[in-house]
Amino acid sequence: MTSLPSTSDLALIADIGGTNARFALCDPSLPVPELHEVQSLRNAGFASLQHAAEHYLAAVGARPRRAAIALAAPVDGDGIRLTNRAWSFSRHELRASLGFEELRLINDFGAVARAVPVLAPSERVALYGQGHDFTRGPVSVLGPGTGFGVGLLVGDAARGWHAVETEGGHVGFAPLGEEERALADWATARHGRVSWERLLSGSGLSAIDAVLRQDDGATGSPFGGDAPLRDPADIVAAALDGHDVASRRALARFCAILGSVAGDVALVHGARAVVIAGGIVPRFIPFLRASAFRERFLAKGRFAAYLEPVSIQIATHANPGLLGAAMALREAGPDPAAAGPQDTVATS
């Protein structure tokens, strides 16, 4: 992060997930916007997105006129509700309350997709394949965090890129083998329907770990009973330490499922490259590379050869969602909030 420019043209950018709200200031006119005054706030400390934004702006002493906010939620219409956080608001009212002349709301993995073409080589790691220079799409963008995001980048460097925002993380989970069928049964009993997000997320890793640690002797069946849920960060740390067999088993199963899902997404998108982002995977890249991820990515029957040349990369930029939000302010078109409310805000 460089020193804050003395200019009134800085915009607010934010990346709002289920657990953290990340904020920064930027000059979106730059070819690759620089992020200034980056702060990450815990959502649990604030009653709403408006309160979190007001806290940040007061802390940095800024009154921007423009803003772009990436959200872990669908962003159509005026009423917005986060998928994994009990925050809801009106796009039009938020713009007025914070005094913005322009407010753009985008999906969080739509933001990550927008960031991909401007990531420096040092901000991504080639997991498999020879890398990808991002001169031509399609590029699938996906990753686990508090939830599981999926986006699509189409176009090319010469004619321009377009990010397609999706809710692909809520596609139904297709288990393979006894362990994954047990995981599906466990999640079905608790949620009624099992999507990718139920397993490929922080809470999903905790669930995988709990199911696989259930005591055969105590329950009389391989996957009966209920083991306590552990913190996903603790599971990853224990797995990487190498001495906790249960944690390594859970993380290995997580990686295998991620491989299957990434391969499915690449088939659906016709992807030339897959970029994995989110707050979880960059913590254990060597473990992922040594896991069954690649085997499961390619395990698509007659289309294994089709997926063989697809480059798989991991975004290691600290805040790709913020970078993508900054890129969104460069896009042409009217501010959607300027037309006023279209929907009624959902209430809990």
DOLO-433936 format. One record per residue (C-alpha): residue in one letter; x, y, z; chain. Coordinates in steps of 0.25 Angstrom, whole numbers, plus 5000, padded with zeros to 4 digits. Layout:
<pts>
- A / X / Y / Z / A
...
</pts>
This chain:
<pts>
- M / 5000 / 5000 / 5000 / A
- T / 5005 / 5014 / 4996 / A
- S / 5002 / 5027 / 5003 / A
- L / 4989 / 5033 / 5001 / A
- P / 4988 / 5043 / 4989 / A
- S / 4983 / 5057 / 4992 / A
- T / 4971 / 5056 / 4983 / A
- S / 4956 / 5057 / 4984 / A
- D / 4954 / 5047 / 4973 / A
- L / 4957 / 5035 / 4982 / A
- A / 4945 / 5025 / 4982 / A
- L / 4941 / 5015 / 4993 / A
- I / 4942 / 5000 / 4989 / A
- A / 4937 / 4989 / 4998 / A
- D / 4936 / 4974 / 4998 / A
- I / 4926 / 4969 / 5007 / A
- G / 4926 / 4954 / 5011 / A
- G / 4918 / 4946 / 5021 / A
- T / 4929 / 4948 / 5032 / A
- N / 4937 / 4960 / 5028 / A
- A / 4935 / 4974 / 5022 / A
- R / 4947 / 4979 / 5015 / A
- F / 4948 / 4993 / 5011 / A
- A / 4958 / 5002 / 5003 / A
- L / 4960 / 5015 / 4995 / A
- C / 4965 / 5015 / 4981 / A
- D / 4966 / 5024 / 4969 / A
- P / 4959 / 5015 / 4958 / A
- S / 4964 / 5023 / 4947 / A
- L / 4978 / 5016 / 4948 / A
- P / 4980 / 5004 / 4938 / A
- V / 4982 / 4995 / 4951 / A
- P / 4976 / 5003 / 4963 / A
- E / 4984 / 5003 / 4975 / A
- L / 4977 / 5000 / 4988 / A
- H / 4979 / 5010 / 5000 / A
- E / 4975 / 5010 / 5014 / A
- V / 4971 / 4995 / 5014 / A
- Q / 4963 / 4990 / 5026 / A
- S / 4956 / 4977 / 5029 / A
- L / 4945 / 4978 / 5039 / A
- R / 4937 / 4967 / 5046 / A
- N / 4923 / 4967 / 5042 / A
- A / 4918 / 4962 / 5055 / A
- G / 4922 / 4976 / 5061 / A
- F / 4912 / 4984 / 5053 / A
- A / 4897 / 4984 / 5051 / A
- S / 4897 / 4986 / 5036 / A
- L / 4906 / 4989 / 5024 / A
- Q / 4903 / 5004 / 5026 / A
- H / 4908 / 5004 / 5040 / A
- A / 4921 / 4997 / 5036 / A
- A / 4923 / 5006 / 5024 / A
- E / 4921 / 5019 / 5033 / A
- H / 4931 / 5013 / 5043 / A
- Y / 4941 / 5011 / 5032 / A
- L / 4939 / 5025 / 5026 / A
- A / 4940 / 5032 / 5039 / A
- A / 4953 / 5024 / 5043 / A
- V / 4960 / 5029 / 5030 / A
- G / 4954 / 5042 / 5029 / A
- A / 4948 / 5041 / 5015 / A
- R / 4936 / 5046 / 5008 / A
- P / 4936 / 5039 / 4995 / A
- R / 4926 / 5042 / 4984 / A
- R / 4926 / 5029 / 4977 / A
- A / 4926 / 5015 / 4982 / A
- A / 4926 / 5000 / 4977 / A
- I / 4922 / 4989 / 4987 / A
- A / 4924 / 4974 / 4984 / A
- L / 4914 / 4966 / 4992 / A
- A / 4913 / 4951 / 4995 / A
- A / 4899 / 4951 / 4990 / A
- P / 4890 / 4953 / 4977 / A
- V / 4890 / 4968 / 4974 / A
- D / 4878 / 4970 / 4965 / A
- G / 4868 / 4980 / 4968 / A
- D / 4867 / 4990 / 4980 / A
- G / 4866 / 4980 / 4991 / A
- I / 4878 / 4973 / 4995 / A
- R / 4880 / 4962 / 5005 / A
- L / 4893 / 4955 / 5008 / A
- T / 4893 / 4940 / 5007 / A
- N / 4901 / 4937 / 5019 / A
- R / 4899 / 4949 / 5028 / A
- A / 4886 / 4955 / 5033 / A
- W / 4888 / 4968 / 5026 / A
- S / 4878 / 4974 / 5017 / A
- F / 4877 / 4988 / 5011 / A
- S / 4871 / 4996 / 5000 / A
- R / 4882 / 5000 / 4989 / A
- H / 4875 / 5013 / 4987 / A
- E / 4874 / 5017 / 5002 / A
- L / 4889 / 5012 / 5005 / A
- R / 4893 / 5022 / 4993 / A
- A / 4886 / 5033 / 4999 / A
- S / 4890 / 5030 / 5014 / A
- L / 4905 / 5030 / 5011 / A
- G / 4904 / 5042 / 5001 / A
- F / 4909 / 5035 / 4989 / A
- E / 4906 / 5041 / 4975 / A
- E / 4909 / 5027 / 4969 / A
- L / 4908 / 5014 / 4976 / A
- R / 4911 / 5001 / 4968 / A
- L / 4907 / 4987 / 4975 / A
- I / 4913 / 4975 / 4969 / A
- N / 4914 / 4960 / 4973 / A
- D / 4926 / 4956 / 4980 / A
- F / 4931 / 4946 / 4970 / A
- G / 4927 / 4955 / 4959 / A
- A / 4937 / 4965 / 4966 / A
- V / 4948 / 4954 / 4966 / A
- A / 4946 / 4951 / 4952 / A
- R / 4948 / 4966 / 4948 / A
- A / 4961 / 4965 / 4956 / A
- V / 4967 / 4953 / 4949 / A
- P / 4972 / 4960 / 4936 / A
- V / 4980 / 4970 / 4944 / A
- L / 4986 / 4961 / 4954 / A
- A / 5001 / 4961 / 4953 / A
- P / 5009 / 4948 / 4951 / A
- S / 5013 / 4949 / 4965 / A
- E / 4999 / 4950 / 4970 / A
- R / 4995 / 4936 / 4964 / A
- V / 5001 / 4922 / 4965 / A
- A / 5000 / 4911 / 4955 / A
- L / 4994 / 4899 / 4961 / A
- Y / 4994 / 4891 / 4948 / A
- G / 4996 / 4894 / 4934 / A
- Q / 5006 / 4903 / 4927 / A
- G / 4999 / 4916 / 4933 / A
- H / 4990 / 4925 / 4925 / A
- D / 4993 / 4939 / 4920 / A
- F / 4978 / 4943 / 4921 / A
- T / 4978 / 4948 / 4907 / A
- R / 4965 / 4940 / 4904 / A
- G / 4954 / 4934 / 4911 / A
- P / 4945 / 4927 / 4916 / A
- V / 4951 / 4927 / 4930 / A
- S / 4944 / 4920 / 4942 / A
- V / 4946 / 4927 / 4955 / A
- L / 4942 / 4920 / 4968 / A
- G / 4946 / 4918 / 4982 / A
- P / 4942 / 4914 / 4996 / A
- G / 4941 / 4924 / 5008 / A
- T / 4929 / 4927 / 5017 / A
- G / 4921 / 4922 / 5005 / A
- F / 4925 / 4917 / 4991 / A
- G / 4926 / 4926 / 4980 / A
- V / 4926 / 4924 / 4965 / A
- G / 4927 / 4934 / 4954 / A
- L / 4931 / 4934 / 4939 / A
- L / 4940 / 4943 / 4931 / A
- V / 4938 / 4944 / 4916 / A
- G / 4944 / 4952 / 4905 / A
- D / 4958 / 4955 / 4902 / A
- A / 4969 / 4965 / 4905 / A
- A / 4968 / 4971 / 4891 / A
- R / 4953 / 4974 / 4891 / A
- G / 4950 / 4975 / 4906 / A
- W / 4946 / 4966 / 4917 / A
- H / 4932 / 4963 / 4923 / A
- A / 4929 / 4957 / 4936 / A
- V / 4917 / 4948 / 4937 / A
- E / 4911 / 4948 / 4951 / A
- T / 4905 / 4935 / 4956 / A
- E / 4900 / 4927 / 4968 / A
- G / 4907 / 4914 / 4964 / A
- G / 4911 / 4911 / 4978 / A
- H / 4897 / 4906 / 4981 / A
- V / 4897 / 4895 / 4970 / A
- G / 4894 / 4882 / 4976 / A
- F / 4905 / 4873 / 4982 / A
- A / 4907 / 4859 / 4975 / A
- P / 4915 / 4850 / 4985 / A
- L / 4925 / 4840 / 4980 / A
- G / 4928 / 4828 / 4989 / A
- E / 4924 / 4824 / 5003 / A
- E / 4930 / 4836 / 5011 / A
- E / 4923 / 4846 / 5002 / A
- R / 4910 / 4839 / 5003 / A
- A / 4911 / 4840 / 5018 / A
- L / 4914 / 4855 / 5016 / A
- A / 4902 / 4857 / 5008 / A
- D / 4893 / 4849 / 5017 / A
- W / 4898 / 4858 / 5029 / A
- A / 4896 / 4871 / 5022 / A
- T / 4882 / 4867 / 5016 / A
- A / 4878 / 4864 / 5031 / A
- R / 4881 / 4878 / 5035 / A
- H / 4878 / 4886 / 5022 / A
- G / 4869 / 4878 / 5014 / A
- R / 4877 / 4880 / 5001 / A
- V / 4892 / 4879 / 4999 / A
- S / 4899 / 4889 / 4990 / A
- W / 4913 / 4891 / 4987 / A
- E / 4914 / 4902 / 4998 / A
- R / 4909 / 4893 / 5009 / A
- L / 4923 / 4885 / 5008 / A
- L / 4932 / 4895 / 5000 / A
- S / 4933 / 4906 / 5011 / A
- G / 4938 / 4908 / 5025 / A
- S / 4926 / 4902 / 5031 / A
- G / 4927 / 4891 / 5021 / A
- L / 4941 / 4887 / 5025 / A
- S / 4936 / 4887 / 5039 / A
- A / 4925 / 4878 / 5035 / A
- I / 4934 / 4868 / 5027 / A
- D / 4943 / 4867 / 5039 / A
- A / 4932 / 4864 / 5049 / A
- V / 4926 / 4854 / 5040 / A
- L / 4939 / 4847 / 5037 / A
- R / 4943 / 4847 / 5052 / A
- Q / 4931 / 4840 / 5057 / A
- D / 4934 / 4828 / 5066 / A
- D / 4931 / 4815 / 5060 / A
- G / 4931 / 4808 / 5073 / A
- A / 4922 / 4818 / 5080 / A
- T / 4912 / 4818 / 5069 / A
- G / 4912 / 4804 / 5063 / A
- S / 4913 / 4810 / 5049 / A
- P / 4924 / 4816 / 5041 / A
- F / 4918 / 4830 / 5040 / A
- G / 4908 / 4830 / 5052 / A
- G / 4907 / 4840 / 5063 / A
- D / 4911 / 4854 / 5064 / A
- A / 4925 / 4859 / 5067 / A
- P / 4927 / 4873 / 5071 / A
- L / 4930 / 4884 / 5060 / A
- R / 4944 / 4889 / 5060 / A
- D / 4948 / 4903 / 5055 / A
- P / 4952 / 4901 / 5040 / A
- A / 4965 / 4909 / 5043 / A
- D / 4969 / 4899 / 5054 / A
- I / 4966 / 4888 / 5044 / A
- V / 4975 / 4894 / 5033 / A
- A / 4986 / 4897 / 5043 / A
- A / 4986 / 4883 / 5049 / A
- A / 4986 / 4876 / 5035 / A
- L / 4998 / 4884 / 5031 / A
- D / 5005 / 4881 / 5044 / A
- G / 5005 / 4867 / 5039 / A
- H / 5002 / 4859 / 5052 / A
- D / 4987 / 4860 / 5053 / A
- V / 4982 / 4849 / 5044 / A
- A / 4967 / 4853 / 5045 / A
- S / 4970 / 4867 / 5040 / A
- R / 4978 / 4862 / 5029 / A
- R / 4967 / 4853 / 5025 / A
- A / 4957 / 4864 / 5025 / A
- L / 4965 / 4874 / 5017 / A
- A / 4968 / 4863 / 5007 / A
- R / 4954 / 4860 / 5005 / A
- F / 4951 / 4875 / 5004 / A
- C / 4961 / 4876 / 4993 / A
- A / 4956 / 4864 / 4986 / A
- I / 4942 / 4870 / 4985 / A
- L / 4947 / 4883 / 4981 / A
- G / 4954 / 4876 / 4969 / A
- S / 4941 / 4870 / 4965 / A
- V / 4933 / 4883 / 4966 / A
- A / 4944 / 4891 / 4958 / A
- G / 4944 / 4881 / 4947 / A
- D / 4929 / 4882 / 4946 / A
- V / 4929 / 4897 / 4946 / A
- A / 4940 / 4896 / 4935 / A
- L / 4931 / 4887 / 4926 / A
- V / 4919 / 4896 / 4928 / A
- H / 4927 / 4908 / 4924 / A
- G / 4936 / 4902 / 4914 / A
- A / 4947 / 4909 / 4921 / A
- R / 4961 / 4910 / 4916 / A
- A / 4966 / 4913 / 4930 / A
- V / 4961 / 4912 / 4945 / A
- V / 4965 / 4922 / 4955 / A
- I / 4962 / 4918 / 4970 / A
- A / 4961 / 4930 / 4980 / A
- G / 4954 / 4931 / 4993 / A
- G / 4960 / 4932 / 5007 / A
- I / 4963 / 4917 / 5009 / A
- V / 4971 / 4910 / 4998 / A
- P / 4983 / 4920 / 4998 / A
- R / 4986 / 4915 / 5012 / A
- F / 4990 / 4901 / 5007 / A
- I / 4994 / 4901 / 4992 / A
- P / 5005 / 4890 / 4994 / A
- F / 4995 / 4881 / 5001 / A
- L / 4984 / 4883 / 4990 / A
- R / 4995 / 4880 / 4979 / A
- A / 4998 / 4867 / 4986 / A
- S / 4983 / 4863 / 4988 / A
- A / 4973 / 4856 / 4979 / A
- F / 4969 / 4870 / 4973 / A
- R / 4975 / 4867 / 4960 / A
- E / 4970 / 4853 / 4959 / A
- R / 4956 / 4857 / 4962 / A
- F / 4956 / 4870 / 4953 / A
- L / 4959 / 4860 / 4941 / A
- A / 4950 / 4849 / 4945 / A
- K / 4939 / 4853 / 4935 / A
- G / 4939 / 4840 / 4927 / A
- R / 4939 / 4843 / 4912 / A
- F / 4943 / 4857 / 4915 / A
- A / 4956 / 4855 / 4923 / A
- A / 4964 / 4859 / 4911 / A
- Y / 4956 / 4871 / 4908 / A
- L / 4960 / 4876 / 4922 / A
- E / 4974 / 4872 / 4921 / A
- P / 4979 / 4885 / 4915 / A
- V / 4971 / 4894 / 4925 / A
- S / 4981 / 4903 / 4933 / A
- I / 4977 / 4903 / 4948 / A
- Q / 4983 / 4915 / 4956 / A
- I / 4981 / 4921 / 4970 / A
- A / 4979 / 4935 / 4972 / A
- T / 4988 / 4940 / 4983 / A
- H / 4985 / 4954 / 4983 / A
- A / 4982 / 4959 / 4997 / A
- N / 4969 / 4965 / 4993 / A
- P / 4964 / 4962 / 4979 / A
- G / 4950 / 4965 / 4982 / A
- L / 4954 / 4980 / 4985 / A
- L / 4962 / 4980 / 4973 / A
- G / 4950 / 4975 / 4964 / A
- A / 4941 / 4985 / 4971 / A
- A / 4951 / 4996 / 4967 / A
- M / 4950 / 4991 / 4953 / A
- A / 4935 / 4991 / 4953 / A
- L / 4936 / 5006 / 4954 / A
- R / 4942 / 5007 / 4941 / A
- E / 4931 / 5001 / 4934 / A
- A / 4921 / 5009 / 4925 / A
- G / 4907 / 5010 / 4928 / A
- P / 4897 / 5018 / 4937 / A
- D / 4898 / 5016 / 4952 / A
- P / 4887 / 5006 / 4955 / A
- A / 4883 / 5013 / 4968 / A
- A / 4880 / 5026 / 4961 / A
- A / 4867 / 5021 / 4956 / A
- G / 4862 / 5019 / 4970 / A
- P / 4856 / 5006 / 4977 / A
- Q / 4850 / 4995 / 4969 / A
- D / 4848 / 4984 / 4980 / A
- T / 4843 / 4984 / 4994 / A
- V / 4855 / 4980 / 5004 / A
- A / 4853 / 4966 / 5009 / A
- T / 4851 / 4965 / 5024 / A
- S / 4854 / 4954 / 5034 / A
</pts>
